[in-house]
């Protein structure tokens, strides 16, 4: 049987080189290769762009967000009123991954100027400590230094300041969610704050919903009486967040502590991206299946065209399984060519995507990526080896499965019937 091993490969490669009279067969084979390649190119580009967006937004979240926030739950604070943020800070500093910490008070407020009212999330902070949490790339970060205790200054995101039509030095009314009792009933708690600065981040939510005040002023505004919301923490490796979070919860000082991290605070976004990637893989499989149907058609036509040749091989003593191997090898070669072509072109297209988009924008005079909407000036891409490996495995697996039926039909060819009319 060993004499057929090299013969199978030779025949499989020979059948790929069809004659002129087999033009339709050659065309279908070419369509199969192109279909597989296009499916892979599409998926590489789409997944790389999605990975790029996710990586870019994650980096921007690192700039403005705390990697971890921890604090004492309200019941534990009531049971231990003497606990301050210094105690929690001392416990956090024992963790080797902690780079910086910043105590904070957080609450929701309404900002009013004239007839315009805007909701916001306010952080009461120590400016010097908060600046160690926020990346220095955030614009106008130095304005946090203008927050002085007792002066009731406020720093707003540029989007809020624009909506409220505020300039530096203007007064803005802050409405606390807690109300005051008075002889005339329940009235909202109001306080005039002075706008002392604005900050800008590439994350729209920061610009449109964040406000900063000094933690001393926040304590007065919300009547915290020395209590605090928690501690904002910056880590040396925020990507290893699950392991680091577990180390906080398993420590000896973890009683009564709650903890959140940057990924859980933005879980909806990252889960939606993960879902989209899964859907894209399903679409890729469907696109590849269409190409594989062309591959099946090509191999079935080859089997019908080569029936007499198969019959001769059988009469010479080639077993059915060796006949089957010929067409499995032929289909696998077609799938391999399509896969490699798609991988090479997909990677090249992805690496040059920004240049191609810029060229299209120049020709059409339109903007594909609007910085005002996507807070990006160009399409980010991130080619991940894991995605390429999965794409390759799926494509080659589908190509192999597509060869089984035509190969089985070839193996079932009966020499006498195939040669009857020759």
Phi and psi in degrees as a GROMACS rama.xvg file:
@    title "Ramachandran Plot"
@    xaxis  label "Phi"
@    yaxis  label "Psi"
@TYPE xy
-65.6495  -23.2029  UNK-2
-65.3274  -16.6003  UNK-3
-90.5152  -8.46574  UNK-4
-62.2307  -53.4157  UNK-5
-70.7463  -30.0213  UNK-6
-64.6034  -38.711  UNK-7
-60.5516  -45.508  UNK-8
-64.6504  -41.5028  UNK-9
-63.2555  -43.1259  UNK-10
-66.3917  -41.9252  UNK-11
-60.1676  -45.0863  UNK-12
-67.8139  -34.9031  UNK-13
-65.976  -38.4366  UNK-14
-68.4992  -21.9686  UNK-15
-70.1143  -26.5645  UNK-16
-94.8578  84.1648  UNK-17
-75.9829  154.923  UNK-18
-81.0132  171.338  UNK-19
-60.5171  -35.9175  UNK-20
-71.0407  -11.4391  UNK-21
-101.856  36.9247  UNK-22
-58.3482  -41.069  UNK-23
-63.6676  -41.224  UNK-24
-62.3447  -42.5688  UNK-25
-64.6152  -38.6918  UNK-26
-64.6332  -43.6795  UNK-27
-65.1725  -38.4798  UNK-28
-61.5021  -43.5423  UNK-29
-64.0444  -39.8989  UNK-30
-63.473  -38.1788  UNK-31
-62.0463  -44.8401  UNK-32
-63.6345  -45.2629  UNK-33
-64.2585  -40.2585  UNK-34
-63.0119  -44.4662  UNK-35
-63.1798  -44.4715  UNK-36
-62.8564  -43.2277  UNK-37
-64.0673  -39.8805  UNK-38
-61.2756  -42.5078  UNK-39
-69.0527  -43.2407  UNK-40
-58.2092  -46.4903  UNK-41
-59.8588  -46.3224  UNK-42
-68.8004  -39.726  UNK-43
-61.0138  -45.443  UNK-44
-64.0063  -48.1947  UNK-45
-65.593  -46.353  UNK-46
-66.0552  -37.6659  UNK-47
-66.258  -38.3005  UNK-48
-67.5199  -42.4854  UNK-49
-63.2393  -41.7196  UNK-50
-63.3144  -38.5382  UNK-51
-64.5571  -44.8952  UNK-52
-60.5841  -45.3153  UNK-53
-62.938  -43.8202  UNK-54
-64.6721  -41.8918  UNK-55
-67.4963  -43.0224  UNK-56
-68.6182  -37.2003  UNK-57
-60.7063  -42.0866  UNK-58
-63.6231  -38.5003  UNK-59
-70.4589  -33.486  UNK-60
-67.2062  -35.8438  UNK-61
-59.7962  -34.5033  UNK-62
-66.5038  -37.6761  UNK-63
-111.24  -22.5519  UNK-64
-100.597  152.526  UNK-65
-73.6138  141.51  UNK-66
-69.5287  -36.9835  UNK-67
-139.135  143.099  UNK-68
-122.86  128.625  UNK-69
-129.033  156.804  UNK-70
-170.014  170.465  UNK-71
-88.0694  137.996  UNK-72
-68.6192  159.304  UNK-73
-60.0057  -39.7762  UNK-74
-64.6361  -41.5765  UNK-75
-66.9292  -36.4687  UNK-76
-65.8302  -38.6723  UNK-77
-66.1317  -35.9819  UNK-78
-74.2011  -24.7429  UNK-79
-129.808  71.7344  UNK-80
-66.181  -16.2634  UNK-81
-82.2282  -9.44685  UNK-82
-69.6317  132.1  UNK-83
-120.683  177.344  UNK-84
-66.8635  -23.1422  UNK-85
-63.2124  -36.626  UNK-86
-65.4967  -43.468  UNK-87
-66.8738  -36.9787  UNK-88
-65.2442  -42.2987  UNK-89
-61.7263  -37.6252  UNK-90
-68.8473  -40.9918  UNK-91
-67.3412  -36.4826  UNK-92
-66.2607  -14.4344  UNK-93
-71.7594  -20.2041  UNK-94
-79.7443  127.488  UNK-95
-68.4384  -15.9307  UNK-96
-86.8073  -9.13269  UNK-97
-78.9815  127.081  UNK-98
-99.852  -44.6638  UNK-99
-150.308  154.867  UNK-100
-134.967  154.849  UNK-101
-151.648  116.685  UNK-102
-69.931  152.517  UNK-103
-152.963  157.481  UNK-104
-120.47  128.121  UNK-105
-124.727  140.063  UNK-106
-160.573  171.409  UNK-107
-98.4562  141.432  UNK-108
-138.075  166.95  UNK-109
-114.703  135.428  UNK-110
-109.21  131.64  UNK-111
-128.847  134.402  UNK-112
-144.719  112.6  UNK-113
66.7976  -126.784  UNK-114
-98.0413  7.51226  UNK-115
-102.035  131.105  UNK-116
-124.053  134.357  UNK-117
-135.791  131.548  UNK-118
-79.2819  151.907  UNK-119
-155.726  158.067  UNK-120
-102.474  121.636  UNK-121
-106.043  138.387  UNK-122
-114.535  122.364  UNK-123
-88.9164  121.786  UNK-124
-136.468  164.811  UNK-125
-94.125  114.428  UNK-126
-52.8155  -44.3402  UNK-127
-65.2323  -36.0826  UNK-128
-76.3632  -38.9251  UNK-129
-65.7935  -33.7224  UNK-130
-65.7145  -22.3122  UNK-131
-78.832  -16.2569  UNK-132
-88.8494  -43.7179  UNK-133
-82.3537  137.989  UNK-134
-65.3535  142.94  UNK-135
-68.0154  -11.0247  UNK-136
-72.8356  -15.3943  UNK-137
-65.245  127.498  UNK-138
-69.7967  142.462  UNK-139
62.7304  27.0432  UNK-140
-62.099  -28.0853  UNK-141
-65.0857  -16.9199  UNK-142
-66.8431  -16.4298  UNK-143
-61.757  -25.1598  UNK-144
-65.9616  -17.2201  UNK-145
-76.0379  -9.95043  UNK-146
-79.3942  110.736  UNK-147
-112.782  139.671  UNK-148
-63.0184  132.352  UNK-149
85.8326  -9.22708  UNK-150
-94.6663  -7.8199  UNK-151
51.4456  52.9253  UNK-152
-90.5411  158.929  UNK-153
-141.816  139.995  UNK-154
-113.344  126.908  UNK-155
-114.192  156.07  UNK-156
-64.8029  147.463  UNK-157
-59.0919  -32.2315  UNK-158
-65.2562  -41.9331  UNK-159
-66.0308  -44.6535  UNK-160
-60.2066  -37.2358  UNK-161
-69.2468  -42.5995  UNK-162
-62.2188  -38.6049  UNK-163
-87.1113  -2.10544  UNK-164
56.2337  50.3562  UNK-165
-105.982  143.461  UNK-166
-116.089  161.299  UNK-167
-56.7624  129.369  UNK-168
99.3337  -13.9831  UNK-169
-72.9432  154.853  UNK-170
-92.0893  141.453  UNK-171
-133.955  139.501  UNK-172
-88.1464  127.584  UNK-173
-105.796  125.918  UNK-174
-108.16  119.638  UNK-175
-82.5495  148.275  UNK-176
-66.373  -22.6199  UNK-177
-84.1823  145.48  UNK-178
-110.346  161.594  UNK-179
-105.81  144.418  UNK-180
-88.3306  139.015  UNK-181
-144.103  169.326  UNK-182
-57.7242  -24.5772  UNK-183
-95.3658  4.68691  UNK-184
118.193  -160.937  UNK-185
-84.6144  124.258  UNK-186
-124.799  147.225  UNK-187
-67.1647  151.303  UNK-188
-84.8774  120.425  UNK-189
-115.982  149.501  UNK-190
-153.233  134.123  UNK-191
-84.2025  126.884  UNK-192
-117.511  152.596  UNK-193
-103.77  128.317  UNK-194
-72.6342  114.662  UNK-195
-107.274  -5.97298  UNK-196
175.67  166.916  UNK-197
-131.355  151.98  UNK-198
-124.138  159.064  UNK-199
-133.266  133.142  UNK-200
-130.628  157.681  UNK-201
-72.9047  -8.08848  UNK-202
-87.975  115.091  UNK-203
-57.1243  -37.1518  UNK-204
-60.504  -34.3063  UNK-205
-66.3679  -44.4962  UNK-206
-69.9307  -28.4524  UNK-207
-103.994  -6.77476  UNK-208
-143.11  3.33637  UNK-209
-106.617  140.557  UNK-210
-138.999  146.568  UNK-211
-124.165  135.058  UNK-212
-135.101  166.786  UNK-213
-70.2154  145.387  UNK-214
-63.8579  -28.6307  UNK-215
-66.4757  -42.5436  UNK-216
-67.1916  -36.8507  UNK-217
-64.5038  -37.4547  UNK-218
-62.2782  -38.4666  UNK-219
-72.5236  -45.9449  UNK-220
-61.2749  -44.6685  UNK-221
-98.6284  4.18322  UNK-222
52.0172  52.5794  UNK-223
-79.2008  -21.8873  UNK-224
54.8854  45.6046  UNK-225
90.7114  -12.8103  UNK-226
-77.0024  157.419  UNK-227
-134.257  160.745  UNK-228
-75.6637  -47.2739  UNK-229
177.555  -161.114  UNK-230
-128.026  126.221  UNK-231
-89.9856  132.737  UNK-232
-126.936  135.979  UNK-233
-105.097  133.739  UNK-234
-110.927  163.363  UNK-235
-79.5955  -24.3002  UNK-236
-141.987  82.9718  UNK-237
-66.7469  -16.5456  UNK-238
-71.8474  -21.9395  UNK-239
-97.9055  43.2585  UNK-240
-66.6297  -37.2665  UNK-241
-64.2447  -44.4516  UNK-242
-66.0396  -41.5768  UNK-243
-68.7058  -40.2173  UNK-244
-60.6862  -41.7968  UNK-245
-62.2506  -34.9524  UNK-246
-67.0671  -31.1145  UNK-247
-69.1292  -42.4199  UNK-248
-74.8276  -22.9016  UNK-249
-94.0612  0.960736  UNK-250
-74.8425  166.869  UNK-251
-71.1589  -20.8746  UNK-252
-101.404  25.0041  UNK-253
-90.2944  0.494694  UNK-254
-64.3113  130.973  UNK-255
73.4746  13.4769  UNK-256
-100.045  135.118  UNK-257
-104.431  155.074  UNK-258
-147.917  136.386  UNK-259
-132.358  160.197  UNK-260
-131.454  172.439  UNK-261
-62.7042  -30.9983  UNK-262
-73.8187  -39.5356  UNK-263
-71.1105  -32.0064  UNK-264
-68.8313  -22.1895  UNK-265
-120.992  31.0324  UNK-266
-61.6985  -37.7899  UNK-267
-59.8691  -44.5197  UNK-268
-63.7332  -49.6159  UNK-269
-69.0502  -32.7888  UNK-270
-68.7985  -36.2869  UNK-271
-66.0254  -39.4134  UNK-272
-64.9145  -42.717  UNK-273
-61.6863  -39.7661  UNK-274
-64.9533  -42.0481  UNK-275
-62.3495  -38.5472  UNK-276
-64.7722  -40.1451  UNK-277
-63.2745  -41.5849  UNK-278
-63.9797  -39.5175  UNK-279
-63.827  -36.6787  UNK-280
-64.9084  -39.7603  UNK-281
-63.5304  -43.4298  UNK-282
-62.1348  -39.0514  UNK-283
-62.277  -41.7091  UNK-284
-62.2176  -40.8808  UNK-285
-65.3879  -42.0284  UNK-286
-63.5242  -42.4414  UNK-287
-66.2431  -33.538  UNK-288
-65.718  -36.9203  UNK-289
-61.1897  -45.2564  UNK-290
-64.1728  -34.9839  UNK-291
-69.8287  -29.1967  UNK-292
-63.9738  -38.2105  UNK-293
-63.5792  -37.3562  UNK-294
-64.9546  -40.8949  UNK-295
-61.5272  -45.0905  UNK-296
-60.3568  -42.8204  UNK-297
-62.0062  -44.1073  UNK-298
-70.9765  -37.3721  UNK-299
-62.5183  -43.0049  UNK-300
-65.2207  -37.0409  UNK-301
-63.5991  -43.0335  UNK-302
-61.1605  -45.8982  UNK-303
-63.3211  -38.4069  UNK-304
-69.7881  -32.8985  UNK-305
-104.49  22.2257  UNK-306
-58.4343  -42.2511  UNK-307
-65.9749  -38.5508  UNK-308
-64.7934  -39.8987  UNK-309
-63.5852  -40.872  UNK-310
-62.2989  -41.394  UNK-311
-63.4618  -42.9334  UNK-312
-61.4696  -38.063  UNK-313
-66.5897  -41.3293  UNK-314
-67.3921  -26.2386  UNK-315
-79.0199  -5.27623  UNK-316
109.361  7.73738  UNK-317
-74.2755  125.956  UNK-318
-68.2914  157.462  UNK-319
-56.8663  -37.6123  UNK-320
-65.6702  -30.631  UNK-321
-73.0184  -35.2808  UNK-322
-62.8188  -41.6999  UNK-323
-62.2892  -38.4551  UNK-324
-63.4528  -32.4113  UNK-325
-57.9758  -48.3906  UNK-326
-81.8933  -26.5855  UNK-327
-64.1501  -43.7039  UNK-328
-65.1783  -40.4615  UNK-329
-62.334  -46.9957  UNK-330
-66.2619  -36.8676  UNK-331
-65.306  -37.8592  UNK-332
-63.5797  -43.2349  UNK-333
-61.2898  -45.0259  UNK-334
-63.5793  -38.3332  UNK-335
-66.2036  -41.2208  UNK-336
-63.4993  -45.7057  UNK-337
-63.1238  -40.657  UNK-338
-65.9058  -48.388  UNK-339
-63.6873  -40.2847  UNK-340
-62.0856  -44.912  UNK-341
-63.9867  -40.9904  UNK-342
-63.1776  -47.1712  UNK-343
-64.5155  -49.815  UNK-344
-67.9045  -36.2428  UNK-345
-64.2101  -44.384  UNK-346
-65.8566  -43.6373  UNK-347
-62.5791  -43.3706  UNK-348
-64.3912  -40.747  UNK-349
-65.1376  -43.0148  UNK-350
-64.8748  -27.759  UNK-351
-106.812  15.3111  UNK-352
-63.5472  -42.5401  UNK-353
-61.2322  -41.6074  UNK-354
-66.0464  -39.3232  UNK-355
-66.8422  -40.8419  UNK-356
-65.5246  -41.9455  UNK-357
-62.4735  -39.5764  UNK-358
-64.6568  -41.4115  UNK-359
-64.9667  -42.5896  UNK-360
-61.8761  -36.8544  UNK-361
-68.4696  -38.7887  UNK-362
-72.2066  -42.7072  UNK-363
-86.9506  -19.2938  UNK-364
72.6815  17.1156  UNK-365
-116.44  165.32  UNK-366
-111.494  119.763  UNK-367
-75.1332  -42.9743  UNK-368
-112.595  111.877  UNK-369
-89.9701  118.804  UNK-370
-59.4723  -28.8716  UNK-371
-69.3287  -25.9955  UNK-372
-99.8514  -47.5759  UNK-373
-100.12  -0.665667  UNK-374
45.7354  36.9316  UNK-375
-137.575  142.375  UNK-376
-92.9269  -17.7698  UNK-377
-148.417  163.756  UNK-378
-75.0393  120.522  UNK-379
-82.7459  142.75  UNK-380
-130.544  147.992  UNK-381
-146.646  99.9655  UNK-382
-82.3435  119.589  UNK-383
-107.68  130.85  UNK-384
-59.4595  -36.6548  UNK-385
-59.861  -41.3361  UNK-386
-63.9613  -42.6957  UNK-387
-62.5236  -40.1541  UNK-388
-64.5182  -44.2219  UNK-389
-65.2287  -42.9706  UNK-390
-59.6322  -44.377  UNK-391
-63.1179  -44.5952  UNK-392
-62.892  -44.7409  UNK-393
-63.4026  -45.3321  UNK-394
-62.7957  -47.3054  UNK-395
-67.5675  -35.9805  UNK-396
-64.9449  -44.8712  UNK-397
-64.9436  -38.517  UNK-398
-63.3514  -40.9256  UNK-399
-65.4318  -44.9345  UNK-400
-61.8866  -33.3515  UNK-401
-67.4058  -19.6633  UNK-402
-86.2551  -13.893  UNK-403
-66.4809  -46.9868  UNK-404
-65.9564  -50.742  UNK-405
-60.0249  -37.2386  UNK-406
-67.057  -38.2674  UNK-407
-64.4659  -40.2233  UNK-408
-63.0586  -39.1984  UNK-409
-65.0506  -39.596  UNK-410
-67.966  -25.6172  UNK-411
-86.7948  0.28836  UNK-412
-62.8898  130.527  UNK-413
-97.4409  121.161  UNK-414
-54.1144  -43.1383  UNK-415
-62.7335  -44.7866  UNK-416
-69.8568  -38.0952  UNK-417
-67.6052  -31.2303  UNK-418
-97.1943  0.703382  UNK-419
-59.7909  -41.6904  UNK-420
-103.547  10.9114  UNK-421
